[in-house]
């Protein structure tokens, strides 16, 4: 029985894939001129895997999915839209891409980088929300930089 439980956990949790896709998505954001932060708490209590601030102040969120099981069991991503100008799923190269909703952007990434396969539909933030999120993003980045 314990071996069966371990097998199930290994199937549903893929930390190496999650780490590689997260790293690749963050590197892609940097390559595009954005400043990414990982594991960013949002005002609604959710946590963005990758949140990036673009050169013109645009806010991008990338939700990392390590596999089909992770994608199917986590539908919280729908609550991220009000906190970004563009929303992407970031997945590994072997992820079945047709599962990703056409309305969402799609990034394929590995530990070395990534590529946008489908642009996210732009959903501009209201100015007051953008200002609040940008200030929170800057404070988080400064606090993290000061940990060193």
C-alpha atoms as an extended CHARMM CRD file, in Angstrom:
* protein
*
       148  EXT
         1         1  UNK       CA              0.0000000000        0.0000000000        0.0000000000  PROA      1               0.0000000000
         2         2  UNK       CA              2.8020000000        2.4640000000        0.8820000000  PROA      2               0.0000000000
         3         3  UNK       CA              4.4850000000        1.7840000000       -2.4730000000  PROA      3               0.0000000000
         4         4  UNK       CA              1.2240000000        2.5890000000       -4.2780000000  PROA      4               0.0000000000
         5         5  UNK       CA              0.8910000000        5.8860000000       -2.3860000000  PROA      5               0.0000000000
         6         6  UNK       CA              4.4860000000        6.7770000000       -3.2010000000  PROA      6               0.0000000000
         7         7  UNK       CA              3.8610000000        6.0560000000       -6.8800000000  PROA      7               0.0000000000
         8         8  UNK       CA              0.7910000000        8.3000000000       -6.9090000000  PROA      8               0.0000000000
         9         9  UNK       CA              2.7260000000       11.1320000000       -5.2450000000  PROA      9               0.0000000000
        10        10  UNK       CA              5.5500000000       10.8390000000       -7.7800000000  PROA      10              0.0000000000
        11        11  UNK       CA              3.0680000000       10.9730000000      -10.6380000000  PROA      11              0.0000000000
        12        12  UNK       CA              1.2620000000       14.0730000000       -9.3590000000  PROA      12              0.0000000000
        13        13  UNK       CA              4.3160000000       15.9420000000       -8.0080000000  PROA      13              0.0000000000
        14        14  UNK       CA              7.0960000000       16.6600000000      -10.4450000000  PROA      14              0.0000000000
        15        15  UNK       CA              9.3690000000       19.1110000000       -8.6260000000  PROA      15              0.0000000000
        16        16  UNK       CA             12.2230000000       18.8250000000      -11.1410000000  PROA      16              0.0000000000
        17        17  UNK       CA              9.8880000000       19.7240000000      -14.0020000000  PROA      17              0.0000000000
        18        18  UNK       CA              8.3240000000       22.5640000000      -12.0280000000  PROA      18              0.0000000000
        19        19  UNK       CA             11.7400000000       24.0030000000      -11.2100000000  PROA      19              0.0000000000
        20        20  UNK       CA             12.9630000000       23.7240000000      -14.8050000000  PROA      20              0.0000000000
        21        21  UNK       CA              9.8330000000       25.2860000000      -16.3300000000  PROA      21              0.0000000000
        22        22  UNK       CA              9.8260000000       28.0790000000      -13.7420000000  PROA      22              0.0000000000
        23        23  UNK       CA             13.4840000000       28.8400000000      -14.4170000000  PROA      23              0.0000000000
        24        24  UNK       CA             12.9220000000       28.8060000000      -18.1840000000  PROA      24              0.0000000000
        25        25  UNK       CA              9.8540000000       31.0620000000      -17.9880000000  PROA      25              0.0000000000
        26        26  UNK       CA             11.7180000000       33.5580000000      -15.7780000000  PROA      26              0.0000000000
        27        27  UNK       CA             14.6810000000       33.5550000000      -18.1760000000  PROA      27              0.0000000000
        28        28  UNK       CA             12.3150000000       34.1610000000      -21.0900000000  PROA      28              0.0000000000
        29        29  UNK       CA             10.7650000000       37.1030000000      -19.2560000000  PROA      29              0.0000000000
        30        30  UNK       CA             14.2510000000       38.5780000000      -18.7090000000  PROA      30              0.0000000000
        31        31  UNK       CA             15.0960000000       38.0160000000      -22.3910000000  PROA      31              0.0000000000
        32        32  UNK       CA             11.9440000000       39.9710000000      -23.2810000000  PROA      32              0.0000000000
        33        33  UNK       CA             13.0460000000       42.8880000000      -21.0970000000  PROA      33              0.0000000000
        34        34  UNK       CA             10.8240000000       42.0770000000      -18.1200000000  PROA      34              0.0000000000
        35        35  UNK       CA             11.8950000000       41.8580000000      -14.4770000000  PROA      35              0.0000000000
        36        36  UNK       CA             10.5480000000       38.5670000000      -13.0530000000  PROA      36              0.0000000000
        37        37  UNK       CA              9.9120000000       37.5520000000       -9.4620000000  PROA      37              0.0000000000
        38        38  UNK       CA              8.9860000000       34.0290000000       -8.3750000000  PROA      38              0.0000000000
        39        39  UNK       CA              6.2610000000       33.0400000000       -5.9190000000  PROA      39              0.0000000000
        40        40  UNK       CA              4.4750000000       36.3840000000       -5.6890000000  PROA      40              0.0000000000
        41        41  UNK       CA              1.4680000000       36.6850000000       -3.3950000000  PROA      41              0.0000000000
        42        42  UNK       CA             -1.5450000000       38.4310000000       -4.8970000000  PROA      42              0.0000000000
        43        43  UNK       CA             -4.1100000000       40.5880000000       -3.0850000000  PROA      43              0.0000000000
        44        44  UNK       CA             -6.7220000000       37.8090000000       -3.3930000000  PROA      44              0.0000000000
        45        45  UNK       CA             -4.5400000000       35.3500000000       -1.4620000000  PROA      45              0.0000000000
        46        46  UNK       CA             -3.3590000000       33.4250000000       -4.5270000000  PROA      46              0.0000000000
        47        47  UNK       CA              0.3020000000       33.0570000000       -5.4590000000  PROA      47              0.0000000000
        48        48  UNK       CA              1.6870000000       33.6530000000       -8.9400000000  PROA      48              0.0000000000
        49        49  UNK       CA              4.4950000000       31.2790000000       -9.9260000000  PROA      49              0.0000000000
        50        50  UNK       CA              6.1830000000       33.9720000000      -12.0350000000  PROA      50              0.0000000000
        51        51  UNK       CA              5.1730000000       37.6230000000      -12.0810000000  PROA      51              0.0000000000
        52        52  UNK       CA              7.0870000000       40.0210000000      -14.3000000000  PROA      52              0.0000000000
        53        53  UNK       CA              7.1250000000       43.7750000000      -14.6850000000  PROA      53              0.0000000000
        54        54  UNK       CA              7.7030000000       44.8910000000      -18.2630000000  PROA      54              0.0000000000
        55        55  UNK       CA              9.6140000000       47.9100000000      -19.5610000000  PROA      55              0.0000000000
        56        56  UNK       CA              6.4020000000       49.9210000000      -20.0200000000  PROA      56              0.0000000000
        57        57  UNK       CA              4.9590000000       48.8910000000      -16.6600000000  PROA      57              0.0000000000
        58        58  UNK       CA              2.9360000000       45.9700000000      -17.9500000000  PROA      58              0.0000000000
        59        59  UNK       CA              2.4120000000       43.0800000000      -15.5470000000  PROA      59              0.0000000000
        60        60  UNK       CA              2.6450000000       39.4990000000      -16.7710000000  PROA      60              0.0000000000
        61        61  UNK       CA              1.7830000000       36.3700000000      -14.7930000000  PROA      61              0.0000000000
        62        62  UNK       CA              3.0120000000       32.9060000000      -15.7790000000  PROA      62              0.0000000000
        63        63  UNK       CA              1.3250000000       29.9090000000      -14.1790000000  PROA      63              0.0000000000
        64        64  UNK       CA              3.6840000000       26.9190000000      -14.2640000000  PROA      64              0.0000000000
        65        65  UNK       CA              2.1830000000       23.4900000000      -14.8280000000  PROA      65              0.0000000000
        66        66  UNK       CA              4.4380000000       20.4680000000      -14.3750000000  PROA      66              0.0000000000
        67        67  UNK       CA              2.1230000000       18.0310000000      -16.1150000000  PROA      67              0.0000000000
        68        68  UNK       CA             -1.4250000000       17.0970000000      -17.0080000000  PROA      68              0.0000000000
        69        69  UNK       CA             -2.3000000000       16.0700000000      -13.4420000000  PROA      69              0.0000000000
        70        70  UNK       CA             -1.1340000000       19.4280000000      -12.0940000000  PROA      70              0.0000000000
        71        71  UNK       CA             -3.1360000000       21.2600000000      -14.7640000000  PROA      71              0.0000000000
        72        72  UNK       CA             -6.3390000000       19.3030000000      -14.1930000000  PROA      72              0.0000000000
        73        73  UNK       CA             -6.3710000000       19.4980000000      -10.4000000000  PROA      73              0.0000000000
        74        74  UNK       CA             -5.5830000000       23.2310000000      -10.1180000000  PROA      74              0.0000000000
        75        75  UNK       CA             -8.1540000000       25.6450000000      -11.4980000000  PROA      75              0.0000000000
        76        76  UNK       CA             -7.0970000000       28.6340000000       -9.3600000000  PROA      76              0.0000000000
        77        77  UNK       CA             -5.4340000000       30.1950000000      -12.3860000000  PROA      77              0.0000000000
        78        78  UNK       CA             -8.7530000000       31.7890000000      -13.3600000000  PROA      78              0.0000000000
        79        79  UNK       CA             -8.3520000000       34.1140000000      -10.3680000000  PROA      79              0.0000000000
        80        80  UNK       CA             -5.0760000000       35.6300000000      -11.6420000000  PROA      80              0.0000000000
        81        81  UNK       CA             -6.5110000000       37.6440000000      -14.5350000000  PROA      81              0.0000000000
        82        82  UNK       CA             -7.5770000000       40.6800000000      -12.4870000000  PROA      82              0.0000000000
        83        83  UNK       CA             -3.9360000000       41.1470000000      -11.4270000000  PROA      83              0.0000000000
        84        84  UNK       CA             -2.1070000000       41.1720000000      -14.7570000000  PROA      84              0.0000000000
        85        85  UNK       CA             -2.1280000000       42.6380000000      -18.2490000000  PROA      85              0.0000000000
        86        86  UNK       CA             -1.2290000000       39.2650000000      -19.7690000000  PROA      86              0.0000000000
        87        87  UNK       CA             -1.5850000000       35.7120000000      -18.4700000000  PROA      87              0.0000000000
        88        88  UNK       CA              0.4470000000       32.7330000000      -19.6910000000  PROA      88              0.0000000000
        89        89  UNK       CA              0.6830000000       29.0820000000      -18.8850000000  PROA      89              0.0000000000
        90        90  UNK       CA              4.2810000000       27.8820000000      -18.8380000000  PROA      90              0.0000000000
        91        91  UNK       CA              4.6620000000       24.1670000000      -19.5430000000  PROA      91              0.0000000000
        92        92  UNK       CA              7.3570000000       21.6380000000      -20.3900000000  PROA      92              0.0000000000
        93        93  UNK       CA              7.9610000000       20.6760000000      -24.0210000000  PROA      93              0.0000000000
        94        94  UNK       CA              6.1880000000       17.3220000000      -23.5580000000  PROA      94              0.0000000000
        95        95  UNK       CA              2.9940000000       18.8730000000      -22.1550000000  PROA      95              0.0000000000
        96        96  UNK       CA             -0.0690000000       18.2560000000      -24.3910000000  PROA      96              0.0000000000
        97        97  UNK       CA             -0.6170000000       21.8390000000      -25.5510000000  PROA      97              0.0000000000
        98        98  UNK       CA             -4.2260000000       21.4110000000      -26.7870000000  PROA      98              0.0000000000
        99        99  UNK       CA             -5.3030000000       21.2260000000      -23.1210000000  PROA      99              0.0000000000
       100       100  UNK       CA             -4.4650000000       24.9200000000      -22.6460000000  PROA      100             0.0000000000
       101       101  UNK       CA             -7.3950000000       27.2610000000      -23.2220000000  PROA      101             0.0000000000
       102       102  UNK       CA             -6.9850000000       29.2680000000      -26.4390000000  PROA      102             0.0000000000
       103       103  UNK       CA             -7.7030000000       32.4830000000      -24.5250000000  PROA      103             0.0000000000
       104       104  UNK       CA             -4.4990000000       32.0260000000      -22.4870000000  PROA      104             0.0000000000
       105       105  UNK       CA             -0.9720000000       32.6770000000      -23.6080000000  PROA      105             0.0000000000
       106       106  UNK       CA              1.3050000000       29.6460000000      -23.9030000000  PROA      106             0.0000000000
       107       107  UNK       CA              4.9960000000       29.3840000000      -23.0750000000  PROA      107             0.0000000000
       108       108  UNK       CA              7.0220000000       26.2200000000      -23.4930000000  PROA      108             0.0000000000
       109       109  UNK       CA             10.0760000000       26.2200000000      -21.2640000000  PROA      109             0.0000000000
       110       110  UNK       CA             12.8480000000       24.0860000000      -19.8380000000  PROA      110             0.0000000000
       111       111  UNK       CA             15.6920000000       24.8580000000      -17.4680000000  PROA      111             0.0000000000
       112       112  UNK       CA             17.5460000000       26.8940000000      -20.0800000000  PROA      112             0.0000000000
       113       113  UNK       CA             14.8780000000       29.2090000000      -21.4710000000  PROA      113             0.0000000000
       114       114  UNK       CA             11.5300000000       29.3260000000      -23.1320000000  PROA      114             0.0000000000
       115       115  UNK       CA              9.5080000000       30.4450000000      -26.1070000000  PROA      115             0.0000000000
       116       116  UNK       CA              6.0920000000       31.9990000000      -26.4740000000  PROA      116             0.0000000000
       117       117  UNK       CA              4.0130000000       29.7490000000      -28.6870000000  PROA      117             0.0000000000
       118       118  UNK       CA              0.8290000000       31.7710000000      -28.2780000000  PROA      118             0.0000000000
       119       119  UNK       CA              0.5850000000       35.3910000000      -27.1840000000  PROA      119             0.0000000000
       120       120  UNK       CA             -1.6660000000       36.1770000000      -24.2530000000  PROA      120             0.0000000000
       121       121  UNK       CA             -4.7760000000       38.2070000000      -24.9220000000  PROA      121             0.0000000000
       122       122  UNK       CA             -4.0800000000       41.6960000000      -23.5750000000  PROA      122             0.0000000000
       123       123  UNK       CA             -6.2940000000       42.6590000000      -20.6330000000  PROA      123             0.0000000000
       124       124  UNK       CA             -5.1000000000       46.1000000000      -19.4920000000  PROA      124             0.0000000000
       125       125  UNK       CA             -5.2870000000       46.7870000000      -15.7730000000  PROA      125             0.0000000000
       126       126  UNK       CA             -7.1000000000       49.7900000000      -14.3650000000  PROA      126             0.0000000000
       127       127  UNK       CA             -4.5920000000       52.5480000000      -13.4790000000  PROA      127             0.0000000000
       128       128  UNK       CA             -5.2450000000       52.3890000000       -9.7140000000  PROA      128             0.0000000000
       129       129  UNK       CA             -4.7760000000       48.6150000000       -9.6210000000  PROA      129             0.0000000000
       130       130  UNK       CA             -1.6280000000       48.8480000000      -11.7710000000  PROA      130             0.0000000000
       131       131  UNK       CA             -0.1490000000       51.4140000000       -9.3750000000  PROA      131             0.0000000000
       132       132  UNK       CA             -0.9550000000       49.2970000000       -6.3100000000  PROA      132             0.0000000000
       133       133  UNK       CA              0.4600000000       46.1260000000       -7.8920000000  PROA      133             0.0000000000
       134       134  UNK       CA              3.5800000000       47.9090000000       -9.1440000000  PROA      134             0.0000000000
       135       135  UNK       CA              4.2950000000       49.3400000000       -5.6980000000  PROA      135             0.0000000000
       136       136  UNK       CA              3.7590000000       45.9370000000       -4.0670000000  PROA      136             0.0000000000
       137       137  UNK       CA              6.0220000000       44.3230000000       -6.6900000000  PROA      137             0.0000000000
       138       138  UNK       CA              8.7680000000       46.9070000000       -6.0890000000  PROA      138             0.0000000000
       139       139  UNK       CA              8.5650000000       46.5000000000       -2.3100000000  PROA      139             0.0000000000
       140       140  UNK       CA              8.7660000000       42.6990000000       -2.6050000000  PROA      140             0.0000000000
       141       141  UNK       CA             11.7760000000       42.9340000000       -4.9180000000  PROA      141             0.0000000000
       142       142  UNK       CA             13.5320000000       45.3430000000       -2.5430000000  PROA      142             0.0000000000
       143       143  UNK       CA             12.8100000000       43.1780000000        0.4910000000  PROA      143             0.0000000000
       144       144  UNK       CA             14.1240000000       40.0920000000       -1.2880000000  PROA      144             0.0000000000
       145       145  UNK       CA             17.2390000000       41.9260000000       -2.4360000000  PROA      145             0.0000000000
       146       146  UNK       CA             17.9140000000       42.9580000000        1.1470000000  PROA      146             0.0000000000
       147       147  UNK       CA             17.9270000000       39.3430000000        2.3560000000  PROA      147             0.0000000000
       148       148  UNK       CA             21.3470000000       38.6860000000        0.9090000000  PROA      148             0.0000000000
